[in-house]
Amino acid sequence: MEDKDLYRILVVGPTGAGKSQFCNFVQRDITNSKNKVGRGLRSCTKGPQSNIFTRNNTNYDFLDSAGSSDSDNDDIKNLNLLIDFIKKKESIDYITLLLKFGEKITNETKKYLETLGKIFTAGEFYTHLCVFFTKFPTKPKKKDRALKDETKKEINEILKEIFHIDKDIQIPDVKVYFIDTEIDEDENTYDEQSQNTIDIMMKQMKLDIKKNNSINTKNFDVTGERIENEKKQIEVLKKQLEEEKLKKEKEEEEKKRVMEEMQKMKEPIIREAQERERKFQEEQRKIDEDAKNRNIEIERLEGKISDNLSIAGNMAKYGAATSASSALSAFFLFTVAEVSTSTGVGSVALNAIAYGLIGGAGVFALAALPLLGAGFYRLKRLAA
């Protein structure tokens, strides 16, 4: 629903609540020329009147009405005038109830509102209603703030009693605002914070109208011929609220069921992931253990190879020495033999050296075998 060309707001409340001043306030009329404002105990507004103006590029018509508990005791007369007036307007978009901050609602005001509820029907009146408490201090003290919180809670309880709305029905509370509509005599201006509150109300009003639509006033009758429809509308409202409640409960149950199903689906996935993690950790532990064992084995083999190389080296040295010794011994042996058989010295020396070398080479080869085996084993490990 797009914004309307004109929003029509009915202003009601007891005499002295500041309805006329409120209409001047929303128009930012600091001269109070558009609506006569009473300062005494008597009501100045004797009949309803329109206040058509533009605010923030939106057109409004605030309908000022005579007060309830009127000083001239003309409540019935004023109601008839009001009904004739709004019938000609054909529709009302919103209703603003004005009350004076810090004052109790009188029985006369309650009866007046109850009658309006019968004309509009209670549910219709309540869902299109907001409340303004005027005379709220611009600079509230601690006690004012405490009273404000208490008042906001109590007014909704009182309104539900007036319009006979079952407390068990989950119906939104009416919006409650607190403002100071008086002109600052020193600066000749209105309280800007209260003006901002009016803008907030107008934004909320547009949202409420999109949800609840406007009130058709063409067939209004002050005698209360629409009262019979009130119970039916209340029953319809109750049924709608019950259906919404059941729908919400079903949605919550469905949400809970889906969450439980999701949890059930997640559990095997979580268990599988945990099992995979456990197996991975186990395999990693085995790999680490095998690597540790291989390193120990390599260190052991390297130590053994080192020992074998040392032994082989010693044996090689010993073989070389033995070979030399054998050659020398053979030389002397052959020398002695040749001398005894009268053989030449040169021949003896050559034979001795030859036999000595052969014998020494054999001993050296035997000594070098461990060294060659160790080297071959080392190369094989490195290749692996």
C-alpha positions in Angstrom: 0.0 0.0 0.0 1.5 3.3 -1.1 1.3 6.5 1.1 -2.1 8.2 1.0 -2.7 11.7 -0.3 -4.1 12.7 3.1 -4.0 11.1 6.5 -7.0 11.9 8.8 -6.3 11.7 12.6 -9.1 12.1 15.2 -8.0 13.8 18.4 -10.0 12.9 21.5 -9.6 13.3 25.3 -10.9 15.0 28.4 -11.2 18.8 28.7 -7.9 20.3 29.7 -5.7 17.6 28.2 -4.5 20.1 25.5 -6.2 18.9 22.3 -6.4 22.3 20.7 -2.8 23.1 21.8 -1.7 19.7 20.4 -3.3 20.5 17.0 -1.4 23.8 16.9 1.7 22.0 18.0 1.7 19.5 15.2 1.3 22.4 12.8 4.2 24.3 14.5 1.8 27.2 15.0 3.4 29.2 17.7 0.7 31.9 17.5 -2.1 29.6 18.6 -4.2 31.3 16.0 -5.5 28.2 14.2 -7.1 26.7 17.3 -8.2 28.7 20.3 -6.5 27.4 23.4 -8.2 27.6 26.7 -6.3 28.5 29.9 -9.1 28.1 32.4 -11.4 25.3 33.4 -13.9 25.8 30.6 -13.7 24.0 27.3 -13.0 26.3 24.3 -13.8 23.8 21.6 -17.5 23.5 21.2 -17.5 21.4 18.1 -15.1 19.3 15.9 -13.0 21.1 13.4 -10.4 20.2 10.7 -6.7 21.2 10.8 -5.4 20.4 7.3 -1.7 21.1 6.9 1.5 19.7 5.3 4.4 18.3 7.4 7.5 16.6 6.0 5.9 16.5 2.5 2.8 14.7 3.8 -0.7 16.0 4.1 -2.6 15.6 7.3 -6.0 16.5 8.7 -6.1 16.5 12.5 -9.7 16.5 13.7 -10.0 18.5 17.0 -13.0 17.5 19.1 -14.8 18.8 22.2 -13.5 17.3 25.4 -15.1 14.5 27.4 -16.4 15.4 30.8 -17.1 18.8 29.2 -17.5 21.8 31.4 -21.0 22.4 29.9 -22.1 18.7 30.5 -22.8 18.3 26.8 -21.0 14.9 26.2 -24.0 13.4 24.3 -24.4 16.5 22.2 -20.7 16.6 21.5 -20.7 13.0 20.5 -23.5 13.5 18.1 -21.7 16.5 16.6 -18.5 14.4 16.3 -20.3 11.4 14.6 -22.0 13.7 12.1 -18.6 15.3 11.4 -16.6 12.1 10.9 -19.4 10.5 8.8 -18.9 13.3 6.3 -15.2 12.6 6.3 -16.1 9.0 5.3 -13.0 7.5 6.9 -10.5 7.9 9.8 -7.0 6.7 9.6 -5.9 7.0 13.2 -7.1 8.1 16.7 -5.0 10.0 19.1 -6.1 10.0 22.8 -4.6 13.0 24.8 -4.2 12.7 28.5 -2.4 15.0 31.0 0.7 13.5 32.4 0.5 12.8 36.1 -3.3 12.9 36.3 -5.6 9.9 36.8 -8.2 8.9 34.2 -11.7 9.9 35.5 -14.7 7.6 35.3 -16.3 10.1 33.0 -13.4 9.8 30.6 -13.5 6.0 30.8 -17.3 6.1 30.0 -16.6 8.5 27.1 -14.0 6.2 25.6 -16.2 3.2 26.1 -19.0 4.9 24.1 -16.5 5.7 21.4 -15.5 2.1 21.4 -19.1 1.0 20.8 -19.5 3.5 18.0 -16.2 2.4 16.3 -16.3 -1.1 17.8 -13.8 -1.7 20.5 -11.3 -3.8 18.5 -11.3 -1.3 15.7 -10.9 1.7 18.0 -8.1 0.0 20.0 -6.0 -1.1 17.0 -6.1 2.4 15.5 -5.3 4.2 18.7 -2.2 5.8 20.2 -1.9 7.8 23.4 -0.1 11.1 24.1 0.6 12.3 27.6 1.0 16.1 27.5 2.6 18.4 30.0 5.6 16.0 30.3 8.6 17.9 31.6 11.2 18.9 28.9 13.9 18.1 31.5 12.3 15.2 33.5 13.6 14.3 36.9 14.1 10.9 38.3 10.6 10.7 39.7 9.2 11.8 36.3 11.0 9.0 34.5 9.8 6.5 37.0 6.2 7.7 36.7 6.6 7.6 32.9 7.4 3.9 33.0 4.6 3.1 35.4 2.1 5.2 33.3 3.0 3.4 30.0 2.2 0.0 31.6 -1.0 1.1 33.4 -2.6 2.9 30.4 -2.7 -0.3 28.3 -4.2 -2.3 31.2 -6.9 0.5 31.7 -7.7 0.6 27.9 -8.2 -3.2 27.7 -10.6 -2.9 30.7 -12.5 0.0 29.0 -12.9 -1.9 25.7 -13.4 -5.3 27.4 -10.5 -6.9 25.7 -9.5 -10.2 27.2 -6.1 -10.0 28.8 -5.2 -13.5 27.6 -5.5 -12.3 24.0 -2.0 -11.5 22.7 -2.8 -8.2 21.1 -0.1 -5.5 20.7 -0.2 -2.7 23.2 -1.1 0.8 22.0 1.8 3.1 21.3 2.3 5.6 24.1 4.2 9.0 23.8 5.2 11.7 26.2 5.5 15.3 25.0 5.5 19.0 26.1 3.3 21.0 23.7 3.8 24.3 25.6 5.6 27.2 23.9 8.9 28.3 25.4 8.0 31.9 26.3 11.7 33.0 26.3 12.6 31.6 22.9 9.1 31.5 21.5 9.6 28.0 20.1 8.3 24.5 20.8 10.3 21.7 22.4 12.2 20.1 19.5 12.4 16.7 21.1 8.7 16.6 21.4 8.4 17.6 17.7 10.7 14.6 16.9 8.3 12.4 18.9 5.4 13.6 16.6 7.5 12.5 13.6 8.0 9.1 15.2 4.3 8.8 15.8 3.5 9.6 12.1 5.9 7.0 10.8 4.3 4.4 13.1 0.9 5.5 12.1 1.7 4.8 8.4 2.9 1.3 9.3 -0.2 0.6 11.3 -2.5 1.8 8.5 -0.8 -0.5 6.0 -1.5 -3.3 8.4 -5.0 -2.4 9.7 -6.4 -0.1 6.9 -8.5 2.9 7.6 -11.9 3.0 9.5 -15.0 3.4 7.4 -17.1 6.1 9.1 -19.9 6.4 6.5 -22.5 4.5 8.5 -21.7 5.5 12.0 -24.6 6.0 14.4 -24.3 7.4 17.9 -27.2 5.3 19.1 -24.9 2.3 18.9 -26.5 0.2 16.2 -23.0 -1.2 15.5 -22.7 -2.6 19.0 -24.0 -6.1 17.9 -21.2 -6.3 15.3 -18.6 -5.6 18.0 -18.9 -9.0 19.6 -18.6 -10.7 16.2 -15.5 -8.7 15.4 -14.0 -9.4 18.8 -14.7 -13.2 18.2 -13.1 -12.9 14.8 -10.1 -11.2 16.3 -9.9 -13.9 19.0 -10.1 -16.6 16.4 -7.4 -14.9 14.3 -5.1 -14.6 17.3 -5.7 -18.2 18.3 -4.9 -19.3 14.8 -1.7 -17.2 14.8 -0.8 -18.7 18.2 -1.4 -22.2 16.9 0.5 -21.4 13.8 3.4 -20.1 15.8 3.4 -23.1 18.0 3.4 -25.4 15.0 6.3 -23.4 13.5 8.2 -23.8 16.7 7.5 -27.5 16.8 8.6 -27.9 13.2 11.7 -25.9 13.9 12.5 -28.1 16.9 11.9 -31.2 14.8 14.2 -30.0 12.0 16.9 -29.1 14.5 16.6 -32.6 16.1 16.8 -34.2 12.6 19.8 -32.1 11.8 21.4 -33.2 15.0 20.7 -36.8 14.2 22.3 -36.4 10.8 25.3 -34.6 12.2 26.0 -37.3 14.9 27.2 -40.1 12.5 29.2 -37.5 10.5 30.9 -36.3 13.7 31.5 -39.9 14.8 33.0 -40.8 11.4 35.2 -37.7 11.5 36.4 -38.6 15.0 37.1 -42.2 13.9 39.1 -40.9 10.9 41.0 -38.5 13.2 41.7 -41.4 15.6 43.0 -43.7 12.8 45.1 -40.9 11.4 46.6 -40.2 14.8 47.3 -44.0 15.2 48.9 -44.2 11.7 51.0 -41.2 12.4 52.1 -42.7 15.7 53.1 -45.9 13.9 55.0 -44.0 11.3 56.8 -42.0 14.0 57.6 -45.2 15.9 58.9 -46.9 12.7 61.0 -43.9 11.8 62.4 -43.9 15.4 63.2 -47.6 15.1 64.8 -47.2 11.7 67.0 -44.4 13.0 68.0 -46.6 16.0 68.8 -49.5 13.6 70.8 -47.1 11.3 72.7 -45.8 14.2 73.4 -49.4 15.4 74.6 -50.5 11.9 76.7 -47.4 11.4 78.3 -48.1 14.8 78.9 -51.7 13.7 80.3 -50.6 10.3 82.6 -48.2 12.1 83.8 -51.0 14.3 84.3 -53.3 11.3 86.2 -50.6 9.4 88.4 -50.0 12.4 89.1 -53.8 12.7 89.6 -54.1 8.9 92.0 -51.2 9.0 94.0 -52.7 11.8 94.0 -56.1 10.0 95.2 -54.3 6.8 98.0 -52.7 8.7 98.8 -56.1 10.3 98.6 -57.8 6.9 101.0 -55.3 5.4 103.4 -55.8 8.2 103.0 -59.6 8.0 103.5 -59.5 4.3 106.7 -57.6 4.7 107.9 -59.8 7.5 107.0 -62.9 5.4 108.9 -61.5 2.5 111.9 -60.8 4.6 111.8 -64.2 6.3 111.5 -65.9 2.9 114.4 -63.9 1.7 116.6 -65.1 4.5 115.4 -68.7 4.2 116.0 -68.8 0.5 119.4 -67.1 1.0 120.4 -69.7 3.5 119.2 -72.5 1.2 120.9 -71.2 -1.8 124.1 -70.7 0.1 124.0 -74.2 1.3 123.5 -75.6 -2.2 126.0 -73.2 -3.7 123.5 -71.3 -5.7 124.1 -67.7 -6.8 123.1 -64.8 -4.5 121.0 -62.9 -7.1 118.8 -65.9 -7.7 118.3 -66.5 -4.0 117.3 -62.8 -3.4 114.8 -62.8 -6.3 113.1 -66.1 -5.1 113.0 -64.8 -1.6 111.3 -61.6 -2.6 108.8 -63.4 -4.9 107.7 -65.9 -2.2 107.6 -63.2 0.4 105.4 -60.9 -1.8 103.0 -63.8 -2.6 102.7 -64.7 1.1 102.3 -61.1 2.2 99.7 -60.5 -0.5 97.7 -63.5 0.6 97.7 -62.3 4.3 96.8 -58.8 3.2 93.9 -60.1 1.1 92.6 -62.0 4.1 92.8 -58.9 6.2 91.1 -56.7 3.6 88.0 -58.9 3.2 86.1 -57.4 6.2 86.9 -53.9 5.0 85.5 -54.7 1.5 82.3 -56.3 3.0 81.7 -53.3 5.3 82.1 -50.9 2.4 79.7 -52.9 0.2 77.1 -53.0 3.0 77.4 -49.2 3.5 76.8 -48.5 -0.2 73.8 -50.8 -0.2 72.2 -48.9 2.7 72.8 -45.6 1.1 71.3 -46.8 -2.2 68.2 -47.9 -0.2 
